[in-house]
Amino acid sequence: MDDWWQWAALGVAAAALLALDLRVLRPRSMRAAAVISAWWLVAGVGFAGVVWVWQGPGRAGEYLAGYAIERSLSLDNVFVFVIALAAFAVPVEVRPWAVAWAIGAALALRAVFILAGSAVLGAAEWTAYLFAAFLIVTGLKLVKGAPSAADPAGSRLVQAVSRVIRTAPGYDGRRLVVRRGTVVAVDGDLRS
């Protein structure tokens, strides 16, 4: 892999842009959020020009196709985040950090699922039918309309996680991890 330094430079640039977004570009209004979002859209599409020069027009087209898919998936994540923030009554002052953590988790999980799915599909192509069936069943459940959970703490997922990870019944300011009683946890202060 002769071009490892190019990928390393791309990784450093992506990390710097993420830091810029999380630390500097903090919108104070819906208009500011729209302007920042539009700027990132232009930057993302504009990067196709860099890919064109670096790897050629074919790779630039592949990049744009991948960018369009990721953009649509990220819009889907926004709706999930809004529902989760409302369902768990996350305080307004904590929401930017909660969303940042959620985005990081979504990216990490997406990478894990893509790598695992690729490995499974590479080993046994027939598993594509299982994935397709899962998507069809999930889509049908969404169309049918699942009953809304008024109390997210009562969901099976939250109860299962609570058995493994001790959780507090409420929020403690902007702290992600707190110590209560004899439970010892790493302090995860979210103050910027």
Summary of the structure (lengths in Angstrom):
residues: 192
radius of gyration: 20.4
end to end distance: 38.5
largest distance: 60.0
contacts: 375
relative contact order: 0.05
helix: 72%
strand: 1%
